[in-house]
Every structure is written in C-alpha cells, then in structure tokens.
Amino acid sequence: MKEDFYHYVWQHQYFDKTDLRTAAGELIQVLRPGYRNADAGPDFLNARVRLGEVEWNGAVEIHLRASDWTRHQHQTDPKYDQVILHVVGQHDAEVARTDGTQIPALALQPRLAPELLARYEALVEAPAAAPLPCAPLLGQVPAITRTMMVERALLERVERKAADVTALHQHLGQDWEATAYHLLMAAFGFQKNSEPLARLAKALPLSVLRRHRHDQRQLEALLFGQAGFLVENAETADDDYIRSLRQEHAFLGHKYQLGAAALAVHEWNYLRLRPANFPPVRLGQLAGLLHARPALFDALLTAQSVAALTEFFQAPAPEYWRTHFRPGRPGKVPALGKSSIELLIINVVVPLRVAYAHHVDQPALVESSVALLSALPAEHNQYTDVYEALGFVHRSAADSQGLLALHKSYCAPRRCLHCAIGGKLVQQPRITR
C-alpha cells in the first residue's frame, strides 16, 4: 500500500461516509476535500470540514499510519499548524501541532470497499516485466479515455519543455535570439553530443558570433576552433583549409579572449555514431544555418508550416564540411536529413514558440505550435511500439510525444492513480452520505 492511494481516495472521496467520525468519536462532514499541494507542506490545502458543530477551513495531511506524523517531524514544523484533519490508513497514535494542540484523525482503512482495494492492487502489483501496469485491463477503458490521457500527457510534456526554455530565457537576460541560439546548438547534438554542444554555445557567445555571421569562413573558424577541432594532427597536417581556419581562430580567439572556454577534442562522442552524425558534420550544418539565417528566433517564430521550417533547416553546410566527415578526413557527407529536421521541430521550435506564447500571452500561438506536431509523422521507438501494440492511436508526432510522456511520467514510475486510465480502472461509484 502506498500513501498515494489514500491521496486518491481522499481527493475523490471514495470511502464509506456513513456515520463518519474522528478517532475520538466526533462527527465529520467533508464540505470540500481541498486541492493537492505540489509544494512543501500539507498534502491538501483549502479544505472545509465540519467537526461536530464547528466548521473548519485549512489543510489536510495524509499518512499510511498516524505515527508517520512524528516520524516525519511535522510536530516541529509550523507549516503543518494549519492542518485541521489528519487522514490516515491506520490510527496508531495521537498527534499534535507545534503548540501542543491535538489534531483530529480520520482512519480510512476500515471504510474502503474491498473491490476498490483489489482494483488498485491489480495495478500496482503488476509484474515489473509487464509492458504497462494496466496492460491486461486496458480493454475495460473506453478509447476516449485513452485518447484524452495521451493528449493531456502531451500538453504536460510540451509545457515542461517550454518551462525549461523560459528558465533559459531568464538566464540569458531575456534575449530571445540568444535563447534560440542556445536551444539550437544543444539540439544539434541529437542526444549523444547535446551536452558538449550546449557548452560550446557558452564558449562562443552569440554576441561574438553575431559580428561575424556575414563571413562564413570566420564563422567556421569560431565554431570549429572553440569546439577544439582545429588542432594539428596527422590527418590535418597537410590540410590548407584547416590551417587557415586555425590561424583565423587564433586571431579571433585572442581578440575576444575566447581561448580559456574552448572545448577539447576528447569531450566529443563518436562511439556508435554513423559518420553522418559525427560532431564535425553537425557543426558544419550549424555553420551553414547560422550564416544563412541571421535572424534565428524570428524565422522559427513566424514559420507557418512544417514545410517552411524544413526549408529553414535545409541551409547548406560550407563546402568543406560537405566533403569531410571530420577535419582532414574526406568523404561525401549527406545534408541534414528529414528525420533530424523533424526532431529539431519537436525539441526546439515547438517548446520555443510555446514559451514565447506564454511570455506575450498569446494562447492561439500555443495551439498553432502544438498543432505542428500533428503535421509530423509518428516517431517509432521501443516505447511507442509497446503502446501501439496495445491499441493506442499512433498516427503523428503528437501521438508519439504524448505516449513518451505517458510512459515517462506515469507508467514507468507506476503513477497509476494520477493517470486517467488508471483512475478509470480503480474508480467505483461514490458512496454517498
């Protein structure tokens, strides 16, 4: 049994309220259970409870056992002085506020319907190897419930990403162009090299890059020099182009005092990457994009379709990086692929636009930005395949992102009672007073 279960029971009032009394025998009438508190402090805030003839407004704290109050040190925490009712599974101790006043307790375990508990246990006790805790029971859940839960998970995922963008925007002095630059740099790492590319964005401030965007060679020198790719070695010893970039970077690095922030070659990841995904290839594509698209944020914000965004990302890399997988190593390098562009739209464009929409209070922009996901093809991976096999709708990237969010936020951590699907399986008709 988890405490979450009692949170769920209290929130939805799924218990027998016949002759409802505190452990001390005082009559209880629940007028409002309160709302869940996501921050530190009691579990439910703004509750209304009538105890005997007196109506109380305050907080409700929930524990498996009443003695958990003392074990969690709530008796010394003033935040818990607002608790008007202690809701517990088992009442095994009396508890008090910091001033010593006793808190009334309600024991829920004797008031739970056996079938409610059985349905809950069927979920949480599912084998760890089960694809989903609710997999054997999904047939009992209406399709509309599944669809709505996936949509809810999608919006939560988009909002979390947008919140990260907002935090980055604040950190960068509320500069939207710089925010777009940092997001784009990290995203071009495509997981394996996301972290070093994010550090490269810090090692090469946009304020410096802006001054040289018009000159592609200087832009390459700054990017590849700060990335640590212009060092002389056996492969680059006779490469005149790399030598010229090295000299240019030495001059610009000294001018802007960039040297100390530069990355080293060993900080980049090549393991299990195809040559088309090598860091220098991605950096070359970025160099072409930054040179051809001087106003990143405006372009990403105003593009009206996936086609327009695809065209934006298809800026050609400089000639050298179309014919070299890494400095001094020649080979035919493909352009940025369709699937990579789709990932950039998912992970950069949509969160950036949603964050900006919240910043300027434009709900319509949120809707149009999320709608871009519905215009992208579905992603396929080990997680989405599981849901698709179980009958979940999976036609677009909006579905894929929703399913990934469902897996990460609800199914994997077994947060079944927070999920509409799990709630549908556990719930029963309310027992009225």
Sequence and secondary structure as in RCSB ss.txt:
>XXXX:A:sequence
MKEDFYHYVWQHQYFDKTDLRTAAGELIQVLRPGYRNADAGPDFLNARVRLGEVEWNGAVEIHLRASDWTRHQHQ
TDPKYDQVILHVVGQHDAEVARTDGTQIPALALQPRLAPELLARYEALVEAPAAAPLPCAPLLGQVPAITRTMMV
ERALLERVERKAADVTALHQHLGQDWEATAYHLLMAAFGFQKNSEPLARLAKALPLSVLRRHRHDQRQLEALLFG
QAGFLVENAETADDDYIRSLRQEHAFLGHKYQLGAAALAVHEWNYLRLRPANFPPVRLGQLAGLLHARPALFDAL
LTAQSVAALTEFFQAPAPEYWRTHFRPGRPGKVPALGKSSIELLIINVVVPLRVAYAHHVDQPALVESSVALLSA
LPAEHNQYTDVYEALGFVHRSAADSQGLLALHKSYCAPRRCLHCAIGGKLVQQPRITR
>XXXX:A:secstr
  HHHHHHHHHHT S  TT B TTS BEEEEE  EE  SSS SEEEEEEEETTEEEEEEEEEEEETTHHHHTTGG
G GGGGGEEEEEEEE  S  B TTS B  EEE GGGS HHHHHHHHHHHTS TTSSSTTGGGGGGS HHHHHHHH
HHHHHHHHHHHHHHHHHHHHHTTS HHHHHHHHHHHHTTTTTTHHHHHHHHHHS HHHHGGGTT HHHHHHHHHH
HTTTT   TTTTT HHHHHHHHHHHHHHHHHT GGG   GGGS  TT  GGG HHHHHHHHHHHHHH S HHHHH
HH  SHHHHHHHHT    GGGGSEEETTEE       HHHHHHHIIIIIHHHHHHHHHHTT HHHHHHHHHHHHT
SB   SHHHHHHHHTT    BHHHHHHHHHHIIIIITTT GGGSHHHHHHH       
